[in-house]
Protein backbone atom coordinates (compact mmCIF):
# COMPACT_ATOMS: atom_id res chain seq x y z
CA UNK A 1 0.00 0.00 0.00
CA UNK A 2 1.27 3.45 -0.96
CA UNK A 3 1.33 5.53 2.23
CA UNK A 4 0.69 9.21 1.44
CA UNK A 5 0.99 12.46 3.36
CA UNK A 6 -0.04 15.93 2.22
CA UNK A 7 1.57 19.18 3.30
CA UNK A 8 -0.70 21.94 2.08
CA UNK A 9 -2.77 25.09 2.45
CA UNK A 10 -6.47 25.87 1.93
CA UNK A 11 -6.64 23.93 -1.35
CA UNK A 12 -6.03 20.70 0.55
CA UNK A 13 -8.17 21.28 3.64
CA UNK A 14 -11.49 19.68 4.51
CA UNK A 15 -13.15 20.00 7.90
CA UNK A 16 -12.56 16.97 10.07
CA UNK A 17 -9.68 15.65 7.99
CA UNK A 18 -6.85 17.95 9.06
CA UNK A 19 -5.23 18.26 12.52
CA UNK A 20 -7.27 19.89 15.27
CA UNK A 21 -6.72 23.63 15.51
CA UNK A 22 -5.64 24.04 11.88
CA UNK A 23 -7.59 26.59 9.84
CA UNK A 24 -9.84 25.06 7.20
CA UNK A 25 -11.45 26.35 4.00
CA UNK A 26 -13.44 23.44 2.63
CA UNK A 27 -16.27 22.52 2.46
CA UNK A 28 -16.87 25.73 0.53
CA UNK A 29 -18.02 26.97 -2.90
CA UNK A 30 -19.65 23.93 -4.53
CA UNK A 31 -17.20 21.50 -2.89
CA UNK A 32 -19.34 19.92 -0.19
CA UNK A 33 -18.21 16.30 -0.09
CA UNK A 34 -14.84 14.76 0.72
CA UNK A 35 -14.83 12.82 -2.54
CA UNK A 36 -14.85 16.12 -4.43
CA UNK A 37 -11.44 17.20 -3.11
CA UNK A 38 -8.41 16.77 -5.36
CA UNK A 39 -6.46 14.80 -2.78
CA UNK A 40 -9.19 12.30 -1.95
CA UNK A 41 -9.58 11.59 -5.66
CA UNK A 42 -5.82 11.09 -6.03
CA UNK A 43 -5.58 8.82 -2.99
CA UNK A 44 -8.54 6.67 -4.05
CA UNK A 45 -7.65 6.48 -7.74
CA UNK A 46 -4.05 5.53 -6.99
CA UNK A 47 -5.05 2.91 -4.44
CA UNK A 48 -3.15 4.78 -1.75
CA UNK A 49 -3.49 5.06 2.00
CA UNK A 50 -3.65 8.57 3.42
CA UNK A 51 -1.55 8.66 6.57
CA UNK A 52 -1.95 12.39 7.21
CA UNK A 53 -3.34 15.54 5.63
CA UNK A 54 -1.27 18.27 7.25
CA UNK A 55 -2.91 21.28 5.62
CA UNK A 56 -3.64 24.73 7.06
CA UNK A 57 -5.74 27.32 5.26
CA UNK A 58 -3.89 30.57 4.62
CA UNK A 59 -0.49 29.07 5.36
CA UNK A 60 2.78 30.10 3.74
CA UNK A 61 5.83 27.96 3.06
CA UNK A 62 8.13 30.47 4.72
CA UNK A 63 7.79 32.27 8.01
CA UNK A 64 6.19 35.49 6.71
CA UNK A 65 2.39 35.40 6.61
CA UNK A 66 -0.26 37.97 5.83
CA UNK A 67 0.43 41.50 7.11
CA UNK A 68 3.98 40.36 7.94
CA UNK A 69 2.71 37.98 10.61
CA UNK A 70 5.42 35.74 12.05
CA UNK A 71 4.32 32.15 11.29
CA UNK A 72 7.59 30.49 12.36
CA UNK A 73 5.90 28.70 15.27
CA UNK A 74 2.41 28.16 13.88
CA UNK A 75 1.21 27.62 10.32
CA UNK A 76 4.34 27.78 8.15
CA UNK A 77 4.98 24.65 6.09
CA UNK A 78 8.54 24.47 7.44
CA UNK A 79 7.39 24.60 11.06
CA UNK A 80 4.71 21.96 10.54
CA UNK A 81 7.20 19.63 8.86
CA UNK A 82 9.70 20.13 11.68
CA UNK A 83 7.00 19.45 14.24
CA UNK A 84 6.16 16.13 12.59
CA UNK A 85 9.83 15.21 12.63
CA UNK A 86 10.26 16.17 16.28
CA UNK A 87 7.16 14.18 17.26
CA UNK A 88 8.64 11.07 15.62
CA UNK A 89 6.07 10.82 12.84
CA UNK A 90 8.61 9.78 10.24
CA UNK A 91 10.27 7.29 12.56
CA UNK A 92 6.95 5.64 13.35
CA UNK A 93 5.41 5.64 9.88
CA UNK A 94 6.56 4.48 6.48
CA UNK A 95 5.91 7.34 4.07
CA UNK A 96 6.00 6.41 0.39
CA UNK A 97 4.67 9.61 -1.20
CA UNK A 98 4.53 13.24 -0.14
CA UNK A 99 2.48 15.89 -1.93
CA UNK A 100 3.48 19.47 -1.14
CA UNK A 101 0.95 22.00 -2.42
CA UNK A 102 1.95 25.53 -1.44
CA UNK A 103 3.18 28.88 -2.63
CA UNK A 104 -0.26 30.39 -3.15
CA UNK A 105 -0.35 32.32 0.12
CA UNK A 106 3.29 33.30 -0.27
CA UNK A 107 2.05 35.05 -3.43
CA UNK A 108 -1.16 36.50 -2.00
CA UNK A 109 0.49 37.78 1.19
CA UNK A 110 3.22 39.44 -0.84
CA UNK A 111 5.85 37.86 1.40
CA UNK A 112 9.41 38.99 0.56
CA UNK A 113 10.94 36.79 -2.12
CA UNK A 114 14.62 36.93 -1.21
CA UNK A 115 17.17 35.04 -3.33
CA UNK A 116 17.71 31.39 -4.17
CA UNK A 117 19.75 29.74 -1.42
CA UNK A 118 20.58 26.05 -1.57
CA UNK A 119 22.35 25.56 1.76
CA UNK A 120 23.58 27.25 4.92
CA UNK A 121 20.25 28.72 5.96
CA UNK A 122 19.82 30.68 9.16
CA UNK A 123 16.38 31.07 10.69
CA UNK A 124 16.25 34.69 9.52
CA UNK A 125 16.57 33.50 5.90
CA UNK A 126 13.37 31.49 6.15
CA UNK A 127 11.24 34.63 6.35
CA UNK A 128 11.96 34.95 2.61
CA UNK A 129 10.04 32.81 0.13
CA UNK A 130 12.81 31.49 -2.11
CA UNK A 131 15.20 30.38 0.65
CA UNK A 132 12.22 28.83 2.47
CA UNK A 133 11.22 26.76 -0.56
CA UNK A 134 14.79 25.52 -0.99
CA UNK A 135 15.06 24.71 2.71
CA UNK A 136 11.80 22.77 2.75
CA UNK A 137 12.78 20.66 -0.24
CA UNK A 138 16.20 19.97 1.26
CA UNK A 139 14.66 18.98 4.60
CA UNK A 140 12.17 16.66 2.94
CA UNK A 141 14.84 14.91 0.89
CA UNK A 142 17.15 14.60 3.90
CA UNK A 143 14.47 13.16 6.16
CA UNK A 144 12.77 11.02 3.49
CA UNK A 145 15.48 9.97 1.00
CA UNK A 146 13.53 6.98 -0.32
CA UNK A 147 10.15 8.74 -0.54
CA UNK A 148 8.59 10.07 -3.74
CA UNK A 149 8.14 13.81 -3.20
CA UNK A 150 5.91 15.87 -5.49
CA UNK A 151 5.65 19.66 -5.28
CA UNK A 152 2.44 20.83 -6.95
CA UNK A 153 2.68 24.29 -8.53
CA UNK A 154 -0.54 26.29 -8.56
CA UNK A 155 -1.70 28.54 -11.38
CA UNK A 156 -1.86 32.32 -10.96
CA UNK A 157 1.02 32.63 -8.52
CA UNK A 158 4.08 34.84 -8.88
CA UNK A 159 6.35 33.76 -11.75
CA UNK A 160 9.35 34.14 -9.45
CA UNK A 161 7.85 31.54 -7.11
CA UNK A 162 7.06 29.19 -9.99
CA UNK A 163 10.62 29.49 -11.28
CA UNK A 164 12.01 28.97 -7.78
CA UNK A 165 10.04 25.77 -7.25
CA UNK A 166 11.16 24.41 -10.62
CA UNK A 167 14.82 25.29 -10.08
CA UNK A 168 14.87 23.96 -6.52
CA UNK A 169 13.08 20.81 -7.67
CA UNK A 170 15.84 20.11 -10.17
CA UNK A 171 18.55 20.83 -7.62
CA UNK A 172 17.11 18.59 -4.90
CA UNK A 173 15.62 15.97 -7.23
CA UNK A 174 12.06 16.75 -6.14
CA UNK A 175 9.35 16.15 -8.74
CA UNK A 176 7.25 19.17 -9.69
CA UNK A 177 3.75 19.17 -11.17
CA UNK A 178 2.87 22.49 -12.78
CA UNK A 179 -0.89 22.83 -13.03
CA UNK A 180 -2.70 24.33 -16.00
CA UNK A 181 -6.18 25.85 -16.44
CA UNK A 182 -7.71 25.27 -12.99
CA UNK A 183 -11.27 26.56 -12.64
CA UNK A 184 -11.56 28.70 -9.50
CA UNK A 185 -13.95 30.89 -7.58
CA UNK A 186 -12.57 33.48 -5.13
CA UNK A 187 -9.12 32.14 -5.92
CA UNK A 188 -9.98 28.58 -4.87
CA UNK A 189 -10.80 25.50 -6.96
CA UNK A 190 -14.45 24.56 -7.30
CA UNK A 191 -15.57 21.01 -8.07
CA UNK A 192 -14.40 21.29 -11.67
CA UNK A 193 -11.09 22.76 -10.53
CA UNK A 194 -10.58 20.00 -7.98
CA UNK A 195 -11.21 17.37 -10.63
CA UNK A 196 -8.73 19.04 -12.97
CA UNK A 197 -6.06 19.11 -10.25
CA UNK A 198 -6.58 15.42 -9.48
CA UNK A 199 -6.45 14.48 -13.16
CA UNK A 200 -3.21 16.37 -13.71
CA UNK A 201 -1.60 14.84 -10.63
CA UNK A 202 -2.72 11.35 -11.56
CA UNK A 203 -1.47 11.84 -15.11
CA UNK A 204 1.96 12.67 -13.73
CA UNK A 205 1.92 9.69 -11.37
CA UNK A 206 1.06 7.38 -14.26
CA UNK A 207 4.25 8.40 -16.05
CA UNK A 208 6.51 7.36 -13.20
C-alpha positions in Angstrom: 0.0 0.0 0.0 1.3 3.4 -1.0 1.3 5.5 2.2 0.7 9.2 1.4 1.0 12.5 3.4 0.0 15.9 2.2 1.6 19.2 3.3 -0.7 21.9 2.1 -2.8 25.1 2.4 -6.5 25.9 1.9 -6.6 23.9 -1.3 -6.0 20.7 0.5 -8.2 21.3 3.6 -11.5 19.7 4.5 -13.1 20.0 7.9 -12.6 17.0 10.1 -9.7 15.6 8.0 -6.8 17.9 9.1 -5.2 18.3 12.5 -7.3 19.9 15.3 -6.7 23.6 15.5 -5.6 24.0 11.9 -7.6 26.6 9.8 -9.8 25.1 7.2 -11.5 26.4 4.0 -13.4 23.4 2.6 -16.3 22.5 2.5 -16.9 25.7 0.5 -18.0 27.0 -2.9 -19.7 23.9 -4.5 -17.2 21.5 -2.9 -19.3 19.9 -0.2 -18.2 16.3 -0.1 -14.8 14.8 0.7 -14.8 12.8 -2.5 -14.9 16.1 -4.4 -11.4 17.2 -3.1 -8.4 16.8 -5.4 -6.5 14.8 -2.8 -9.2 12.3 -1.9 -9.6 11.6 -5.7 -5.8 11.1 -6.0 -5.6 8.8 -3.0 -8.5 6.7 -4.0 -7.7 6.5 -7.7 -4.1 5.5 -7.0 -5.1 2.9 -4.4 -3.1 4.8 -1.8 -3.5 5.1 2.0 -3.7 8.6 3.4 -1.5 8.7 6.6 -1.9 12.4 7.2 -3.3 15.5 5.6 -1.3 18.3 7.3 -2.9 21.3 5.6 -3.6 24.7 7.1 -5.7 27.3 5.3 -3.9 30.6 4.6 -0.5 29.1 5.4 2.8 30.1 3.7 5.8 28.0 3.1 8.1 30.5 4.7 7.8 32.3 8.0 6.2 35.5 6.7 2.4 35.4 6.6 -0.3 38.0 5.8 0.4 41.5 7.1 4.0 40.4 7.9 2.7 38.0 10.6 5.4 35.7 12.0 4.3 32.2 11.3 7.6 30.5 12.4 5.9 28.7 15.3 2.4 28.2 13.9 1.2 27.6 10.3 4.3 27.8 8.1 5.0 24.6 6.1 8.5 24.5 7.4 7.4 24.6 11.1 4.7 22.0 10.5 7.2 19.6 8.9 9.7 20.1 11.7 7.0 19.4 14.2 6.2 16.1 12.6 9.8 15.2 12.6 10.3 16.2 16.3 7.2 14.2 17.3 8.6 11.1 15.6 6.1 10.8 12.8 8.6 9.8 10.2 10.3 7.3 12.6 7.0 5.6 13.3 5.4 5.6 9.9 6.6 4.5 6.5 5.9 7.3 4.1 6.0 6.4 0.4 4.7 9.6 -1.2 4.5 13.2 -0.1 2.5 15.9 -1.9 3.5 19.5 -1.1 1.0 22.0 -2.4 1.9 25.5 -1.4 3.2 28.9 -2.6 -0.3 30.4 -3.1 -0.3 32.3 0.1 3.3 33.3 -0.3 2.1 35.0 -3.4 -1.2 36.5 -2.0 0.5 37.8 1.2 3.2 39.4 -0.8 5.8 37.9 1.4 9.4 39.0 0.6 10.9 36.8 -2.1 14.6 36.9 -1.2 17.2 35.0 -3.3 17.7 31.4 -4.2 19.7 29.7 -1.4 20.6 26.0 -1.6 22.4 25.6 1.8 23.6 27.3 4.9 20.3 28.7 6.0 19.8 30.7 9.2 16.4 31.1 10.7 16.2 34.7 9.5 16.6 33.5 5.9 13.4 31.5 6.1 11.2 34.6 6.4 12.0 34.9 2.6 10.0 32.8 0.1 12.8 31.5 -2.1 15.2 30.4 0.7 12.2 28.8 2.5 11.2 26.8 -0.6 14.8 25.5 -1.0 15.1 24.7 2.7 11.8 22.8 2.8 12.8 20.7 -0.2 16.2 20.0 1.3 14.7 19.0 4.6 12.2 16.7 2.9 14.8 14.9 0.9 17.1 14.6 3.9 14.5 13.2 6.2 12.8 11.0 3.5 15.5 10.0 1.0 13.5 7.0 -0.3 10.2 8.7 -0.5 8.6 10.1 -3.7 8.1 13.8 -3.2 5.9 15.9 -5.5 5.7 19.7 -5.3 2.4 20.8 -6.9 2.7 24.3 -8.5 -0.5 26.3 -8.6 -1.7 28.5 -11.4 -1.9 32.3 -11.0 1.0 32.6 -8.5 4.1 34.8 -8.9 6.3 33.8 -11.7 9.4 34.1 -9.4 7.8 31.5 -7.1 7.1 29.2 -10.0 10.6 29.5 -11.3 12.0 29.0 -7.8 10.0 25.8 -7.2 11.2 24.4 -10.6 14.8 25.3 -10.1 14.9 24.0 -6.5 13.1 20.8 -7.7 15.8 20.1 -10.2 18.5 20.8 -7.6 17.1 18.6 -4.9 15.6 16.0 -7.2 12.1 16.8 -6.1 9.4 16.2 -8.7 7.3 19.2 -9.7 3.8 19.2 -11.2 2.9 22.5 -12.8 -0.9 22.8 -13.0 -2.7 24.3 -16.0 -6.2 25.8 -16.4 -7.7 25.3 -13.0 -11.3 26.6 -12.6 -11.6 28.7 -9.5 -14.0 30.9 -7.6 -12.6 33.5 -5.1 -9.1 32.1 -5.9 -10.0 28.6 -4.9 -10.8 25.5 -7.0 -14.4 24.6 -7.3 -15.6 21.0 -8.1 -14.4 21.3 -11.7 -11.1 22.8 -10.5 -10.6 20.0 -8.0 -11.2 17.4 -10.6 -8.7 19.0 -13.0 -6.1 19.1 -10.3 -6.6 15.4 -9.5 -6.5 14.5 -13.2 -3.2 16.4 -13.7 -1.6 14.8 -10.6 -2.7 11.4 -11.6 -1.5 11.8 -15.1 2.0 12.7 -13.7 1.9 9.7 -11.4 1.1 7.4 -14.3 4.2 8.4 -16.1 6.5 7.4 -13.2 
